[in-house]
């Protein structure tokens, strides 16, 4: 196994971009926000349901809101637009798994909650952001998140999550088609095992569990959160103006 070594450069966005990141207090969200703060001047909306991104950088707009309805999603986008004067990009990293047992034993309320958090809320966020981007006639970027396991039937222990993420793949294509005339580019990241803390947070996995999971990856290691952040930053940058409607894998060769 060859460990990840960070290069001495990072991709950067255009100066002045206004970027809303939901789930900014999680492992992927913190890494993305930290990388964006290393680049040119911008406004970053850092959303967390209950936790706050630790940075006090003046470029930050801290937004704390738990989503329970479409109205909450629309309100968050509106709050950021009001504070930042507009929105140029939305990155949806909020999500989760609320039942870790087999789907045969899952209560209907947990099923509905996982579909809501991982499919419905991203749609409502993306729809609200796209409307602002189309109205402003400046174009924009929307990044959604998927999972590699979703295209292989998911796991019995996270079945609704995988189904929601498979739905996200359809959503990326449909939103990209809708946004293209206005220059709104919509893409998704199909993540494999990234060492973001997600599995420990939602599945109570131990270090031994995660070491065994890494052994299943052909590269014999998890992805680093900064590798994910760099890919997302590239998709927000000026070098990605001809990429839309795509699910881009970051998996270390999982499922080969």
C-alpha positions in Angstrom: 0.0 0.0 0.0 1.4 3.4 -1.0 0.0 6.1 1.4 -1.5 9.3 0.2 1.0 12.2 0.0 -0.5 15.6 -0.6 1.1 17.5 -3.6 2.4 21.0 -3.1 -0.5 22.6 -5.0 -4.2 22.7 -4.9 -6.9 23.5 -7.5 -8.5 26.9 -7.0 -11.8 28.5 -7.8 -12.4 31.8 -9.5 -12.1 34.9 -7.3 -15.4 36.2 -5.8 -17.3 32.9 -6.0 -20.2 32.5 -3.6 -20.4 28.8 -2.6 -22.9 27.2 -0.2 -21.7 23.9 1.3 -24.3 21.9 3.2 -22.8 19.4 5.7 -19.8 21.6 6.1 -19.2 20.3 9.7 -18.6 16.7 8.5 -15.3 15.3 7.4 -15.7 16.0 3.7 -17.3 19.4 4.3 -14.5 20.6 6.6 -11.9 19.5 4.1 -13.6 21.2 1.2 -14.1 24.5 3.1 -10.5 24.4 4.3 -9.3 23.9 0.8 -11.5 26.7 -0.6 -10.1 29.1 2.1 -6.6 28.4 0.8 -7.6 29.9 -2.6 -8.7 33.3 -3.8 -11.2 35.6 -2.0 -14.7 34.1 -1.9 -17.8 33.8 0.2 -18.4 30.4 1.7 -21.7 29.4 3.3 -20.8 26.7 5.8 -24.0 24.8 6.8 -24.3 22.4 9.7 -27.5 20.9 11.2 -26.1 21.2 14.8 -22.4 21.6 14.6 -20.4 24.6 13.3 -17.3 24.6 11.0 -14.5 25.7 13.3 -13.1 28.5 11.1 -13.7 32.1 12.0 -12.4 33.4 8.7 -14.3 36.6 7.7 -15.2 35.0 4.3 -17.4 32.5 6.1 -21.1 32.6 6.4 -22.1 30.2 9.2 -25.5 28.7 8.7 -27.1 26.3 11.2 -30.4 24.7 10.3 -31.8 21.2 10.6 -33.8 20.2 7.6 -37.3 18.8 8.1 -39.1 20.0 5.0 -38.7 21.5 1.5 -39.3 24.9 3.1 -36.2 24.5 5.3 -34.0 23.8 2.3 -35.4 26.8 0.3 -35.0 29.0 3.4 -31.3 28.0 3.8 -30.5 28.8 0.2 -32.4 32.1 0.5 -30.5 33.0 3.7 -27.2 32.5 2.0 -28.2 34.4 -1.1 -29.3 37.3 1.1 -26.0 37.3 3.1 -23.7 36.8 0.2 -25.5 38.7 -2.5 -26.1 35.7 -4.7 -25.0 32.1 -5.2 -22.5 30.7 -7.7 -22.2 27.1 -6.4 -24.0 24.6 -4.2 -22.2 21.6 -2.8 -24.5 19.1 -1.0 -22.6 17.0 1.5 -25.3 16.7 4.1 -26.8 13.2 4.5 -26.7 10.2 6.7 -27.9 6.7 7.7 -30.3 6.4 10.5 -30.8 2.6 10.8 -27.8 0.3 10.6 -29.6 -3.1 10.6 -30.8 -5.2 7.8 -33.5 -3.6 5.6 -35.8 -6.5 6.5 -36.0 -5.2 10.0 -36.2 -1.5 9.2 -39.2 0.5 10.5 -41.0 2.5 7.8 -40.1 5.8 9.6 -36.4 5.1 9.3 -36.8 4.2 5.6 -38.6 7.4 4.9 -36.1 9.4 6.9 -33.1 8.0 5.0 -34.8 8.7 1.6 -35.7 12.2 2.7 -32.2 13.1 3.9 -30.3 11.6 1.0 -32.6 12.2 -1.9 -35.5 14.6 -1.2 -33.5 17.3 0.6 -30.7 17.4 -2.0 -33.3 17.9 -4.7 -35.0 20.8 -2.8 -31.6 22.4 -2.2 -30.5 22.0 -5.8 -33.9 23.3 -7.2 -33.8 26.4 -5.1 -30.1 27.1 -5.9 -30.7 26.5 -9.7 -33.6 29.0 -9.7 -31.3 31.7 -8.3 -28.6 30.9 -10.7 -31.0 31.0 -13.7 -32.5 34.3 -12.6 -29.1 35.9 -12.1 -28.0 34.8 -15.6 -24.4 34.1 -14.4 -24.5 30.4 -14.6 -23.4 28.3 -11.7 -22.3 24.9 -10.3 -24.2 22.2 -8.4 -22.4 19.2 -6.9 -24.3 16.3 -5.4 -22.9 13.2 -3.8 -23.4 9.5 -4.6 -21.8 6.2 -3.6 -20.2 3.5 -5.7 -22.2 0.8 -3.9 -25.4 2.2 -5.4 -24.6 0.9 -8.8 -24.0 -2.6 -7.4 -27.3 -3.0 -5.5 -26.1 -1.3 -2.3 -25.8 -3.1 1.1 -28.4 -4.8 3.1 -27.3 -2.6 6.0 -27.7 0.7 4.2 -30.2 -0.1 1.5 -32.3 3.1 1.4 -29.1 5.2 1.4 -27.9 3.3 -1.7 -31.4 3.7 -3.4 -31.4 7.4 -2.6 -27.9 7.7 -4.1 -28.9 5.8 -7.2 -31.7 8.3 -7.5 -29.2 11.1 -7.2 -27.5 9.8 -10.4 -30.8 10.4 -12.3 -31.2 13.7 -10.6 -27.7 14.9 -11.7 -28.6 14.1 -15.4 -32.0 15.7 -15.3 -30.9 18.8 -13.5 -27.9 19.2 -15.8 -30.1 19.0 -18.9 -32.4 21.7 -17.3 -29.5 24.0 -16.3 -27.4 23.8 -19.4 -29.1 26.6 -21.3 -28.4 29.0 -18.4 -24.8 27.7 -17.9 -25.7 25.9 -14.7 -23.5 22.8 -14.6 -24.6 19.9 -12.4 -22.3 17.0 -11.5 -22.0 14.3 -8.8 -19.2 12.5 -7.0 -19.6 8.7 -6.7 -17.5 8.1 -3.6 -16.0 4.8 -2.5 -14.5 4.4 1.0 -13.3 7.8 2.0 -11.8 8.2 5.5 -14.2 11.0 6.5 -15.6 9.6 9.7 -18.9 8.7 8.0 -18.9 5.0 8.7 -18.0 5.5 12.4 -20.6 8.3 12.8 -23.5 6.4 11.2 -22.6 2.7 11.4 -20.5 2.6 14.7 -17.7 1.0 12.8 -14.4 0.4 14.8 -10.9 1.0 13.6 -10.5 -2.7 13.0 -13.7 -2.7 10.9 -12.3 0.2 8.8 -8.9 -1.5 8.4 -10.7 -4.6 7.0 -12.7 -2.3 4.7 -9.6 -0.7 3.4 -8.2 -4.2 2.5 -11.1 -4.6 0.1 -9.9 -1.6 -1.9 -7.5 -2.5 -4.7 -5.2 0.3 -3.6 -5.4 -1.0 0.0 -6.2 2.3 1.6 -9.2 4.6 2.0 -9.4 7.8 0.1 -8.2 10.9 1.9 -10.7 13.7 2.5 -8.3 16.2 0.8 -8.4 14.0 -2.4 -12.2 14.4 -2.4 -11.9 18.1 -1.7 -9.5 18.6 -4.5 -11.8 16.9 -7.0 -14.8 19.0 -5.8 -12.7 22.1 -6.0 -11.7 21.2 -9.6 -15.3 20.8 -10.6 -16.0 24.2 -9.2 -13.1 25.8 -11.0 -12.8 27.3 -14.5 -11.2 24.1 -15.8 -14.5 22.3 -15.5 -16.7 24.4 -17.8 -17.4 21.6 -20.2 -18.3 19.0 -17.6 -22.0 18.5 -16.7 -24.4 15.7 -16.1 -21.6 13.4 -14.9 -21.1 11.1 -11.9 -17.3 11.1 -11.3 -16.0 8.1 -9.2 -13.4 8.5 -6.5 -13.0 4.9 -5.3 -9.4 3.6 -5.3 -10.6 1.0 -7.8 -13.4 -0.4 -5.6 -15.6 -3.0 -7.4 -13.0 -3.6 -10.2 
